[in-house]
Amino acid sequence: MDARVPQTPRKPPVEINRRNPGNRRTNLWWIFVLVALGILWFWSGQQSSSRQQLPYSDFLADLNAGMVKQVTLSDQTISGTLTAIDPKTSQPQTFITQKPDDDALAQSLAAHGVKFNVVRQTNWLGLILSWVLPFGLMILFWGWFASRARNRGMLSLGANRIHIHADAGVRVTFADVAGAEEAKEELKELIDFLRDPTRIRSLGGRMPKGALLVGPPGTGKTLLARAVAGEANAPFFSISGSEFIELFVGMGAARVRELFEQAREKAPCIVFIDELDAIGGARGIGLRLGGNDEREQTLNQLLSEMDGFDPSTGVVVMAATNRPEILDKALLRAGRFDRQIIVDKPDLADRGAILRLHTRGMKLADGIDLRVVAQRTPGFVGADLANIANEAAIRALRHGHSAVTMPDFEEAIDRVIAGPEKKHRVLNAQEKRRVAIHESGHTLVALTVPTGEPLHKVSIIPHGVAALGYTLQLPVEEKFLSTEQQFKDQLAILLGGRVAEELEFGDMSSGAKNDLERATEIAHNMVTQLGMSGKLGPLTYGRRRQLAFLGVSSEEERNYSEDTARIIDGEVRALIEDAYERARQILQARRRALSALAAALEEREVLDLGQVQEVLAGEHAGGESPEGGRPQPVHV
């Protein structure tokens, strides 16, 4: 599913606990005082530095030579004037030297007839500045650094990042959410409870404390939560799970307490925590340096707050995550997140609705069929579809179109699936011929196998990092199951490109690397996970450990013997070899069609189904597409 937020300007969110403007004026006074002290210190130092620094030995030599005119003795220094004239100032030269602990000095001065006096003094200003100024500068720097850190979110000492969306202005409602009808139905009950909490209490029940939205990234979980707040006309508190975690232990827990205190003051309201897995991961897993870290303290405080507040107050806690398998079990028990609502990837009808929602503000050309766009994008989430619509508009602007056309959408989809076109990557004639033969092999096998979907497009234009071409098919309808025959047909399609190269050139290239990887994965899953092996029977081999939501990524844990492993390898090899031989038979029987299709591809570079049928001129056209998920282009 997906949602589209109206473009009408709205009031900015209100941020809690703003800084006091008076602090800035106080800081300016401190800066003024410290600068003044620094100037005084510098001036006093300049007075001393203006005198000539004279070594004591030179002073004694001048003294014995009768060149000292007058001196001033202090506890540690001797300063005065010489009889010599300074050529720069035309005045007697001044000097200063350090005084040693020498009691005979006064006698020597008197013996030479030098007039002198001893001053017992202490430079209190210099002494104070030498201690106060460094510490003052350190305090000033720390205050400035802490202020900058709070503003930039580095330490966030005492500052909260809870945002309350303004009650006024345009709200997000369910009318702005396309698809996800099942999730909407469940959330409508929460809206009824927020509008009138007394209804459920009249029956002796209580409203749910929390609802957890679970789904892959980009399916619109956050916008669904905002739509609930908009429908209920209730304040909406939102904060990300990662914003609870701070440098200092205890700050996250304090932030949780403040969040729920403010929520109770504005009840009925909705508290929404995005990316709950950032603080809600299972405790006791992984190596910890201490007995309890900041994340666990934050989680403990969240559990305590959800237990402590009365559901009759009208505070509903909503959260979103795409990794429910790592959440702590205490979060998911009844009385905390009572409801877990799945927000899954949209089906064909929902994708069409999402595309209509994202294109309602766009200028579309006549003949745009958004259903075809939806058919080409199985497995795409709302964020992907929004990106496709935006890329199509950018492409139309780049080519100077007055409206967005179907080719703009086609290129946008190709860009998302296979990567951007590499227009400046020029293939030599031999490589271009090989790529054309390879993709023609995929195409002919796809048109011949009994199961599958119609061919949509075949291209030899380089895309992305390594794809030199691709063959793409459109599913007629959504598929949730696949048969053994469909898997075998898919293996033949994947190996058709390599077989075509072997028949045409007598050898193979590295272009079939991706095809071989995918074919091997399909065959291995057929044998080990789906029980599609005569020798091994209806059993599964290897435990699958989920690493991400809905098995998007998994890791196999081996639980079978070496003898069984050898049988698995043999069965996988047999499936691949059977599919390879099947593709060879198909292409050998259609060698003329293979050459004609490759020649047309070399000339035009891109062919759709109608153009392929024209080239084949009477050949039987059927088709099959990669099974499940997004449309996976078979490419070099």
DAURSUL-V83531 format. One record per residue. N is the residue number from 0. RES is the residue in three letters. PHI is phi in radians with two decimals (* if undefined). PSI is psi in radians with two decimals (NA if undefined). Layout:
# DAURSUL-V83531
N & RES & PHI & PSI
N & RES & PHI & PSI
This chain:
# DAURSUL-V83531
0 & MET & * & 3.07
1 & ASP & -2.87 & 2.82
2 & ALA & -2.30 & 2.65
3 & ARG & -2.14 & 2.08
4 & VAL & -1.42 & 2.27
5 & PRO & -1.01 & 2.62
6 & GLN & -1.50 & 0.08
7 & THR & -1.15 & 2.30
8 & PRO & -1.05 & 2.48
9 & ARG & -2.16 & 2.85
10 & LYS & -1.20 & 2.50
11 & PRO & -1.19 & 2.70
12 & PRO & -1.14 & 2.60
13 & VAL & -1.54 & 2.19
14 & GLU & -1.72 & 2.31
15 & ILE & -1.40 & 2.58
16 & ASN & 1.08 & 1.05
17 & ARG & -1.29 & 2.74
18 & ARG & -1.25 & 2.67
19 & ASN & -1.37 & 2.15
20 & PRO & -1.10 & -0.42
21 & GLY & -1.13 & -0.41
22 & ASN & -1.09 & -0.58
23 & ARG & -1.15 & -0.70
24 & ARG & -1.15 & -0.69
25 & THR & -1.06 & -0.74
26 & ASN & -1.09 & -0.64
27 & LEU & -1.12 & -0.68
28 & TRP & -1.11 & -0.74
29 & TRP & -1.08 & -0.71
30 & ILE & -1.08 & -0.75
31 & PHE & -1.08 & -0.78
32 & VAL & -1.12 & -0.79
33 & LEU & -1.17 & -0.64
34 & VAL & -1.13 & -0.71
35 & ALA & -1.11 & -0.77
36 & LEU & -1.10 & -0.68
37 & GLY & -1.10 & -0.67
38 & ILE & -1.15 & -0.73
39 & LEU & -1.10 & -0.73
40 & TRP & -1.11 & -0.75
41 & PHE & -1.12 & -0.68
42 & TRP & -1.16 & -0.73
43 & SER & -1.15 & -0.62
44 & GLY & -1.20 & -0.63
45 & GLN & -1.14 & -0.62
46 & GLN & -1.08 & -0.66
47 & SER & -1.33 & -0.65
48 & SER & -1.30 & -0.29
49 & SER & -1.24 & -0.34
50 & ARG & -1.44 & 2.60
51 & GLN & -1.27 & 2.18
52 & GLN & -1.32 & 1.99
53 & LEU & -1.96 & 2.17
54 & PRO & -1.06 & 2.62
55 & TYR & -1.12 & -0.60
56 & SER & -1.13 & -0.72
57 & ASP & -1.13 & -0.62
58 & PHE & -1.08 & -0.75
59 & LEU & -1.13 & -0.68
60 & ALA & -1.12 & -0.77
61 & ASP & -1.11 & -0.64
62 & LEU & -1.12 & -0.82
63 & ASN & -1.17 & -0.51
64 & ALA & -1.47 & -0.02
65 & GLY & 1.33 & 0.44
66 & MET & -1.68 & -0.07
67 & VAL & -1.60 & 2.18
68 & LYS & -1.64 & -0.79
69 & GLN & -2.71 & 2.54
70 & VAL & -2.36 & 2.74
71 & THR & -2.20 & 2.15
72 & LEU & -1.74 & 2.26
73 & SER & -2.06 & -3.07
74 & ASP & -1.08 & -0.57
75 & GLN & -2.19 & -0.31
76 & THR & -2.24 & 2.83
77 & ILE & -2.20 & 2.15
78 & SER & -2.29 & 2.76
79 & GLY & 2.98 & -2.74
80 & THR & -2.24 & 2.70
81 & LEU & -1.86 & 2.94
82 & THR & -1.35 & -0.37
83 & ALA & -1.22 & 2.61
84 & ILE & -1.71 & 2.32
85 & ASP & -1.33 & 2.08
86 & PRO & -1.13 & -0.41
87 & LYS & -1.33 & -0.72
88 & THR & -1.86 & -0.18
89 & SER & 1.04 & 0.46
90 & GLN & -2.11 & 2.78
91 & PRO & -1.01 & 2.46
92 & GLN & -1.20 & 2.42
93 & THR & -1.79 & 2.73
94 & PHE & -2.57 & 2.90
95 & ILE & -2.63 & 2.40
96 & THR & -2.55 & 2.77
97 & GLN & -1.37 & 2.41
98 & LYS & -1.58 & 2.16
99 & PRO & -1.45 & 2.95
100 & ASP & -1.42 & 1.40
101 & ASP & -2.25 & 1.84
102 & ASP & -1.30 & -0.34
103 & ALA & -1.42 & -0.05
104 & LEU & -1.14 & -0.75
105 & ALA & -1.09 & -0.66
106 & GLN & -1.14 & -0.70
107 & SER & -1.15 & -0.68
108 & LEU & -1.08 & -0.77
109 & ALA & -1.15 & -0.64
110 & ALA & -1.13 & -0.49
111 & HIS & -1.67 & 0.10
112 & GLY & 1.24 & 0.50
113 & VAL & -1.58 & 2.30
114 & LYS & -1.44 & 2.21
115 & PHE & -2.57 & 2.79
116 & ASN & -2.48 & 2.71
117 & VAL & -1.91 & 2.20
118 & VAL & -1.95 & 2.11
119 & ARG & -1.64 & 1.81
120 & GLN & -2.49 & 2.75
121 & THR & -2.27 & 2.25
122 & ASN & -1.40 & 1.42
123 & TRP & -1.09 & -0.67
124 & LEU & -1.09 & -0.81
125 & GLY & -1.12 & -0.67
126 & LEU & -1.13 & -0.78
127 & ILE & -1.14 & -0.79
128 & LEU & -1.12 & -0.62
129 & SER & -1.13 & -0.40
130 & TRP & -1.74 & -0.74
131 & VAL & -1.32 & -0.76
132 & LEU & -1.07 & -0.81
133 & PRO & -1.05 & -0.77
134 & PHE & -1.17 & -0.64
135 & GLY & -1.10 & -0.74
136 & LEU & -1.12 & -0.67
137 & MET & -1.10 & -0.76
138 & ILE & -1.13 & -0.74
139 & LEU & -1.09 & -0.77
140 & PHE & -1.11 & -0.73
141 & TRP & -1.14 & -0.69
142 & GLY & -1.11 & -0.73
143 & TRP & -1.12 & -0.75
144 & PHE & -1.12 & -0.74
145 & ALA & -1.12 & -0.67
146 & SER & -1.12 & -0.79
147 & ARG & -1.12 & -0.66
148 & ALA & -1.15 & -0.68
149 & ARG & -1.14 & -0.76
150 & ASN & -1.14 & -0.62
151 & ARG & -1.64 & 0.04
152 & GLY & 1.34 & 0.36
153 & MET & -1.38 & -0.76
154 & LEU & -2.03 & -0.62
155 & SER & 0.93 & 0.79
156 & LEU & -1.25 & 2.00
157 & GLY & 1.36 & -0.07
158 & ALA & -1.77 & 2.45
159 & ASN & -1.95 & 2.57
160 & ARG & -1.90 & 0.38
161 & ILE & -1.25 & 2.35
162 & HIS & -2.05 & 2.35
163 & ILE & -1.93 & 2.09
164 & HIS & -1.33 & 2.34
165 & ALA & -1.04 & 2.50
166 & ASP & -1.22 & -0.55
167 & ALA & -1.46 & 2.94
168 & GLY & 1.63 & -3.11
169 & VAL & -1.31 & 2.26
170 & ARG & -1.80 & 2.72
171 & VAL & -1.50 & 2.21
172 & THR & -2.20 & 3.12
173 & PHE & -1.13 & -0.34
174 & ALA & -1.17 & -0.37
175 & ASP & -1.64 & 0.13
176 & VAL & -2.03 & 2.12
177 & ALA & -1.75 & 2.38
178 & GLY & 1.36 & -2.85
179 & ALA & 0.94 & 0.79
180 & GLU & -1.12 & -0.68
181 & GLU & -1.11 & -0.73
182 & ALA & -1.13 & -0.67
183 & LYS & -1.08 & -0.74
184 & GLU & -1.05 & -0.73
185 & GLU & -1.22 & -0.62
186 & LEU & -1.31 & -0.40
187 & LYS & -1.10 & -0.55
188 & GLU & -1.14 & -0.69
189 & LEU & -1.07 & -0.65
190 & ILE & -1.12 & -0.76
191 & ASP & -1.06 & -0.69
192 & PHE & -1.15 & -0.67
193 & LEU & -1.23 & -0.63
194 & ARG & -1.21 & -0.69
195 & ASP & -2.50 & 1.47
196 & PRO & -1.13 & -0.31
197 & THR & -1.31 & -0.34
198 & ARG & -1.12 & -0.81
199 & ILE & -1.24 & -0.56
200 & ARG & -1.22 & -0.49
201 & SER & -1.15 & -0.39
202 & LEU & -1.67 & 0.05
203 & GLY & 1.48 & 0.16
204 & GLY & -1.78 & -3.06
205 & ARG & -2.38 & 2.65
206 & MET & -1.33 & 2.61
207 & PRO & -1.06 & 2.48
208 & LYS & -1.35 & -0.62
209 & GLY & -2.61 & 2.71
210 & ALA & -2.35 & 2.23
211 & LEU & -1.86 & 2.07
212 & LEU & -1.57 & 2.09
213 & VAL & -2.08 & 2.27
214 & GLY & 3.08 & 2.90
215 & PRO & -1.11 & 2.84
216 & PRO & -1.09 & 2.48
217 & GLY & 1.53 & 0.09
218 & THR & -1.53 & -0.06
219 & GLY & 1.67 & 0.52
220 & LYS & -1.15 & -0.75
221 & THR & -1.13 & -0.73
222 & LEU & -1.22 & -0.53
223 & LEU & -1.11 & -0.73
224 & ALA & -1.11 & -0.71
225 & ARG & -1.17 & -0.59
226 & ALA & -1.16 & -0.62
227 & VAL & -1.09 & -0.77
228 & ALA & -1.13 & -0.67
229 & GLY & -1.16 & -0.72
230 & GLU & -1.17 & -0.66
231 & ALA & -1.44 & -0.15
232 & ASN & 0.96 & 0.79
233 & ALA & -2.11 & 2.67
234 & PRO & -1.03 & 2.57
235 & PHE & -2.21 & 1.86
236 & PHE & -1.58 & 2.25
237 & SER & -2.30 & 2.44
238 & ILE & -2.74 & 2.54
239 & SER & -1.52 & 2.57
240 & GLY & -1.04 & -0.61
241 & SER & -1.19 & -0.37
242 & GLU & -1.33 & -0.19
243 & PHE & -1.35 & -0.50
244 & ILE & -1.44 & 2.20
245 & GLU & -2.22 & 3.02
246 & LEU & -1.17 & -0.65
247 & PHE & -1.70 & 2.35
248 & VAL & -1.14 & 2.34
249 & GLY & 1.82 & -0.35
250 & MET & -1.19 & -0.67
251 & GLY & -1.11 & -0.77
252 & ALA & -1.12 & -0.69
253 & ALA & -1.12 & -0.64
254 & ARG & -1.16 & -0.67
255 & VAL & -1.09 & -0.77
256 & ARG & -1.06 & -0.78
257 & GLU & -1.14 & -0.65
258 & LEU & -1.03 & -0.84
259 & PHE & -1.30 & -0.52
260 & GLU & -1.10 & -0.78
261 & GLN & -1.20 & -0.59
262 & ALA & -1.15 & -0.71
263 & ARG & -1.13 & -0.60
264 & GLU & -1.18 & -0.49
265 & LYS & -1.88 & 0.26
266 & ALA & -1.09 & 2.60
267 & PRO & -1.29 & 2.44
268 & CYS & -2.72 & 3.08
269 & ILE & -2.13 & 2.28
270 & VAL & -1.85 & 2.08
271 & PHE & -2.03 & 2.17
272 & ILE & -1.97 & 1.92
273 & ASP & -1.49 & 2.63
274 & GLU & 0.92 & 1.02
275 & LEU & -1.07 & -0.49
276 & ASP & -1.11 & -0.28
277 & ALA & -1.14 & -0.53
278 & ILE & -2.09 & -0.20
279 & GLY & -1.77 & 0.25
280 & GLY & -1.11 & 2.68
281 & ALA & -1.01 & 2.35
282 & ARG & -1.39 & 2.66
283 & GLY & 1.43 & 0.14
284 & ILE & -1.88 & 2.24
285 & GLY & 1.65 & 2.88
286 & LEU & -1.39 & 2.21
287 & ARG & -2.01 & 2.41
288 & LEU & -1.32 & -0.49
289 & GLY & -2.18 & 3.12
290 & GLY & -1.28 & -0.46
291 & ASN & -2.71 & 2.19
292 & ASP & -1.80 & -3.13
293 & GLU & -1.09 & -0.72
294 & ARG & -1.11 & -0.74
295 & GLU & -1.20 & -0.64
296 & GLN & -1.12 & -0.70
297 & THR & -1.11 & -0.76
298 & LEU & -1.11 & -0.75
299 & ASN & -1.06 & -0.70
300 & GLN & -1.17 & -0.67
301 & LEU & -1.11 & -0.75
302 & LEU & -1.08 & -0.72
303 & SER & -1.14 & -0.73
304 & GLU & -1.15 & -0.69
305 & MET & -1.22 & -0.47
306 & ASP & -1.36 & -0.55
307 & GLY & -1.45 & -0.51
308 & PHE & -1.49 & 2.62
309 & ASP & -1.44 & 2.15
310 & PRO & -1.11 & -0.33
311 & SER & -1.25 & -0.23
312 & THR & -1.26 & -0.29
313 & GLY & 1.58 & 0.38
314 & VAL & -1.70 & 2.09
315 & VAL & -1.97 & 2.24
316 & VAL & -1.71 & 2.15
317 & MET & -2.06 & 2.56
318 & ALA & -2.51 & 2.79
319 & ALA & -2.34 & 2.50
320 & THR & -2.73 & 2.65
321 & ASN & -1.96 & 0.21
322 & ARG & -2.36 & 1.16
323 & PRO & -1.19 & -0.37
324 & GLU & -1.23 & -0.30
325 & ILE & -1.75 & -0.02
326 & LEU & -1.24 & 2.61
327 & ASP & -1.18 & 2.41
328 & LYS & -1.07 & -0.50
329 & ALA & -1.13 & -0.48
330 & LEU & -1.23 & -0.55
331 & LEU & -1.64 & -0.03
332 & ARG & -1.31 & 2.85
333 & ALA & -1.08 & 2.46
334 & GLY & 1.74 & -0.21
335 & ARG & -2.05 & -1.63
336 & PHE & -1.61 & 1.53
337 & ASP & -1.14 & -0.53
338 & ARG & -2.14 & 2.36
339 & GLN & -2.01 & 2.01
340 & ILE & -1.90 & 2.11
341 & ILE & -1.44 & 2.19
342 & VAL & -1.99 & 1.57
343 & ASP & -1.58 & 3.08
344 & LYS & -1.14 & 2.52
345 & PRO & -1.25 & 2.59
346 & ASP & -1.51 & -2.99
347 & LEU & -1.05 & -0.82
348 & ALA & -1.12 & -0.72
349 & ASP & -1.17 & -0.65
350 & ARG & -1.12 & -0.66
351 & GLY & -1.10 & -0.73
352 & ALA & -1.13 & -0.69
353 & ILE & -1.13 & -0.74
354 & LEU & -1.11 & -0.71
355 & ARG & -1.10 & -0.63
356 & LEU & -1.18 & -0.71
357 & HIS & -1.38 & -0.31
358 & THR & -1.86 & 0.06
359 & ARG & -1.20 & -0.37
360 & GLY & -1.70 & 0.08
361 & MET & -1.74 & 2.69
362 & LYS & -1.61 & 1.87
363 & LEU & -1.74 & 2.49
364 & ALA & -1.32 & 2.81
365 & ASP & -1.14 & 2.52
366 & GLY & 1.58 & 0.06
367 & ILE & -1.23 & 2.18
368 & ASP & -2.00 & 1.70
369 & LEU & -1.20 & -0.35
370 & ARG & -1.16 & -0.65
371 & VAL & -1.13 & -0.71
372 & VAL & -1.08 & -0.73
373 & ALA & -1.14 & -0.65
374 & GLN & -1.15 & -0.58
375 & ARG & -1.37 & -0.10
376 & THR & -2.17 & 0.80
377 & PRO & -1.15 & 2.46
378 & GLY & 1.50 & -0.12
379 & PHE & -1.39 & 2.51
380 & VAL & -1.69 & 3.07
381 & GLY & -1.04 & -0.69
382 & ALA & -1.10 & -0.65
383 & ASP & -1.13 & -0.74
384 & LEU & -1.17 & -0.66
385 & ALA & -1.09 & -0.67
386 & ASN & -1.15 & -0.68
387 & ILE & -1.11 & -0.79
388 & ALA & -1.06 & -0.71
389 & ASN & -1.20 & -0.71
390 & GLU & -1.11 & -0.65
391 & ALA & -1.11 & -0.71
392 & ALA & -1.14 & -0.69
393 & ILE & -1.13 & -0.72
394 & ARG & -1.13 & -0.71
395 & ALA & -1.10 & -0.72
396 & LEU & -1.14 & -0.71
397 & ARG & -1.08 & -0.63
398 & HIS & -1.65 & 0.11
399 & GLY & 1.28 & 0.47
400 & HIS & -1.37 & 2.54
401 & SER & -1.42 & -0.26
402 & ALA & -2.62 & 2.80
403 & VAL & -1.35 & 2.21
404 & THR & -1.85 & 3.00
405 & MET & -1.13 & -0.72
406 & PRO & -1.01 & -0.53
407 & ASP & -1.12 & -0.76
408 & PHE & -1.15 & -0.70
409 & GLU & -1.06 & -0.80
410 & GLU & -1.19 & -0.61
411 & ALA & -1.12 & -0.72
412 & ILE & -1.15 & -0.78
413 & ASP & -1.04 & -0.65
414 & ARG & -1.13 & -0.71
415 & VAL & -1.26 & -0.71
416 & ILE & -1.35 & -0.92
417 & ALA & -1.85 & -0.10
418 & GLY & 1.70 & 2.93
419 & PRO & -1.20 & 2.65
420 & GLU & -1.14 & 2.41
421 & LYS & -1.75 & 1.39
422 & LYS & -1.18 & -0.42
423 & HIS & -1.67 & 0.02
424 & ARG & -1.52 & 1.77
425 & VAL & -1.68 & 2.16
426 & LEU & -1.57 & 2.51
427 & ASN & -1.27 & 2.98
428 & ALA & -1.06 & -0.67
429 & GLN & -1.20 & -0.76
430 & GLU & -1.15 & -0.70
431 & LYS & -1.10 & -0.70
432 & ARG & -1.12 & -0.72
433 & ARG & -1.15 & -0.74
434 & VAL & -1.12 & -0.71
435 & ALA & -1.11 & -0.74
436 & ILE & -1.11 & -0.75
437 & HIS & -1.04 & -0.89
438 & GLU & -1.22 & -0.55
439 & SER & -1.15 & -0.62
440 & GLY & -1.09 & -0.81
441 & HIS & -0.98 & -0.81
442 & THR & -1.12 & -0.83
443 & LEU & -1.14 & -0.69
444 & VAL & -1.15 & -0.70
445 & ALA & -1.11 & -0.60
446 & LEU & -1.37 & -0.21
447 & THR & -1.79 & -0.62
448 & VAL & -1.11 & 2.61
449 & PRO & -1.29 & -0.52
450 & THR & -1.85 & 2.68
451 & GLY & 2.32 & -2.92
452 & GLU & -2.03 & 2.78
453 & PRO & -1.13 & 2.58
454 & LEU & -1.16 & 2.44
455 & HIS & -1.90 & -0.83
456 & LYS & -2.80 & 2.57
457 & VAL & -2.28 & 2.37
458 & SER & -2.45 & 2.58
459 & ILE & -2.08 & 0.37
460 & ILE & -1.44 & 2.20
461 & PRO & -1.05 & 2.44
462 & HIS & -2.32 & 2.66
463 & GLY & 1.09 & -2.59
464 & VAL & -1.46 & -0.77
465 & ALA & -2.28 & -0.17
466 & ALA & -1.32 & 2.07
467 & LEU & -1.65 & -0.14
468 & GLY & -3.13 & 2.95
469 & TYR & -2.77 & 2.74
470 & THR & -2.12 & 2.18
471 & LEU & -2.15 & 2.38
472 & GLN & -2.14 & 2.66
473 & LEU & -1.83 & 2.25
474 & PRO & -1.28 & 2.37
475 & VAL & -1.25 & -0.64
476 & GLU & -2.58 & 2.90
477 & GLU & -1.16 & 2.41
478 & LYS & -2.08 & 2.33
479 & PHE & -2.03 & -0.21
480 & LEU & -2.31 & 2.69
481 & SER & -2.36 & 2.47
482 & THR & -1.63 & 2.95
483 & GLU & -1.09 & -0.65
484 & GLN & -1.15 & -0.66
485 & GLN & -1.13 & -0.68
486 & PHE & -1.11 & -0.74
487 & LYS & -1.15 & -0.67
488 & ASP & -1.10 & -0.68
489 & GLN & -1.11 & -0.68
490 & LEU & -1.08 & -0.72
491 & ALA & -1.13 & -0.70
492 & ILE & -1.10 & -0.78
493 & LEU & -1.10 & -0.62
494 & LEU & -1.53 & -0.11
495 & GLY & -1.08 & -0.62
496 & GLY & -1.16 & -0.78
497 & ARG & -1.13 & -0.72
498 & VAL & -1.10 & -0.73
499 & ALA & -1.08 & -0.72
500 & GLU & -1.08 & -0.74
501 & GLU & -1.12 & -0.72
502 & LEU & -1.18 & -0.67
503 & GLU & -1.43 & -0.72
504 & PHE & -1.94 & -0.21
505 & GLY & 1.40 & 0.02
506 & ASP & -2.59 & 3.09
507 & MET & -2.06 & 2.80
508 & SER & -2.06 & 3.12
509 & SER & -1.37 & -0.02
510 & GLY & -1.17 & -0.31
511 & ALA & -1.59 & 0.20
512 & LYS & -1.01 & -0.88
513 & ASN & -1.13 & -0.65
514 & ASP & -1.08 & -0.76
515 & LEU & -1.16 & -0.68
516 & GLU & -1.08 & -0.81
517 & ARG & -1.20 & -0.69
518 & ALA & -1.12 & -0.73
519 & THR & -1.12 & -0.69
520 & GLU & -1.13 & -0.76
521 & ILE & -1.09 & -0.81
522 & ALA & -1.11 & -0.71
523 & HIS & -1.12 & -0.73
524 & ASN & -1.16 & -0.64
525 & MET & -1.04 & -0.69
526 & VAL & -1.41 & -0.79
527 & THR & -1.63 & -0.47
528 & GLN & -1.99 & -0.46
529 & LEU & -1.91 & 0.00
530 & GLY & 1.13 & 0.51
531 & MET & -1.72 & 0.90
532 & SER & -2.39 & 2.24
533 & GLY & -1.19 & -0.61
534 & LYS & -1.35 & -0.64
535 & LEU & -1.61 & -0.37
536 & GLY & 1.35 & -3.03
537 & PRO & -1.36 & 1.14
538 & LEU & -2.27 & 2.77
539 & THR & -1.92 & 2.55
540 & TYR & -2.28 & 2.25
541 & GLY & 1.60 & 2.10
542 & ARG & -1.36 & 2.44
543 & ARG & -1.77 & 2.15
544 & ARG & -1.87 & 2.04
545 & GLN & -1.22 & 2.37
546 & LEU & -1.92 & -0.21
547 & ALA & -2.66 & 3.03
548 & PHE & -1.09 & 2.39
549 & LEU & 0.98 & 0.53
550 & GLY & 1.20 & 0.41
551 & VAL & -1.05 & -0.64
552 & SER & -2.32 & 2.38
553 & SER & -2.55 & 2.84
554 & GLU & -2.26 & 2.31
555 & GLU & -1.57 & 2.32
556 & GLU & -1.92 & 2.01
557 & ARG & -1.22 & 2.27
558 & ASN & -2.37 & 0.57
559 & TYR & -2.37 & 2.89
560 & SER & -1.43 & 3.03
561 & GLU & -1.16 & -0.63
562 & ASP & -1.10 & -0.76
563 & THR & -1.12 & -0.66
564 & ALA & -1.07 & -0.69
565 & ARG & -1.13 & -0.68
566 & ILE & -1.14 & -0.71
567 & ILE & -1.06 & -0.80
568 & ASP & -1.05 & -0.70
569 & GLY & -1.16 & -0.68
570 & GLU & -1.20 & -0.70
571 & VAL & -1.10 & -0.79
572 & ARG & -1.06 & -0.71
573 & ALA & -1.10 & -0.72
574 & LEU & -1.10 & -0.77
575 & ILE & -1.15 & -0.77
576 & GLU & -1.14 & -0.68
577 & ASP & -1.11 & -0.76
578 & ALA & -1.14 & -0.65
579 & TYR & -1.12 & -0.77
580 & GLU & -1.18 & -0.64
581 & ARG & -1.13 & -0.77
582 & ALA & -1.11 & -0.67
583 & ARG & -1.08 & -0.77
584 & GLN & -1.10 & -0.71
585 & ILE & -1.11 & -0.80
586 & LEU & -1.33 & -0.56
587 & GLN & -1.11 & -0.65
588 & ALA & -1.27 & -0.27
589 & ARG & -2.23 & 0.75
590 & ARG & -1.10 & -0.69
591 & ARG & -1.14 & -0.74
592 & ALA & -1.12 & -0.65
593 & LEU & -1.08 & -0.80
594 & SER & -1.17 & -0.71
595 & ALA & -1.14 & -0.74
596 & LEU & -1.17 & -0.69
597 & ALA & -1.12 & -0.70
598 & ALA & -1.12 & -0.70
599 & ALA & -1.14 & -0.65
600 & LEU & -1.16 & -0.72
601 & GLU & -1.04 & -0.63
602 & GLU & -1.38 & -0.81
603 & ARG & -1.74 & -0.40
604 & GLU & 1.30 & -0.58
605 & VAL & -2.33 & 2.29
606 & LEU & -2.29 & 2.35
607 & ASP & -1.64 & -3.09
608 & LEU & -1.06 & -0.78
609 & GLY & -1.07 & -0.73
610 & GLN & -1.19 & -0.65
611 & VAL & -1.11 & -0.74
612 & GLN & -1.13 & -0.63
613 & GLU & -1.11 & -0.71
614 & VAL & -1.16 & -0.74
615 & LEU & -1.26 & -0.43
616 & ALA & 0.87 & 1.24
617 & GLY & 1.74 & -0.15
618 & GLU & -1.16 & 2.62
619 & HIS & -1.18 & 2.27
620 & ALA & -1.96 & 1.97
621 & GLY & -2.23 & -2.79
622 & GLY & 3.13 & 2.85
623 & GLU & -2.67 & 2.56
624 & SER & -2.17 & 2.79
625 & PRO & -0.95 & 2.49
626 & GLU & -1.49 & 2.32
627 & GLY & 1.25 & 2.78
628 & GLY & 1.14 & -2.73
629 & ARG & -1.17 & 2.74
630 & PRO & -1.14 & 2.01
631 & GLN & -1.66 & 1.85
632 & PRO & -1.16 & 2.32
633 & VAL & -1.41 & 1.95
634 & HIS & -2.33 & 2.88
635 & VAL & -1.30 & NA
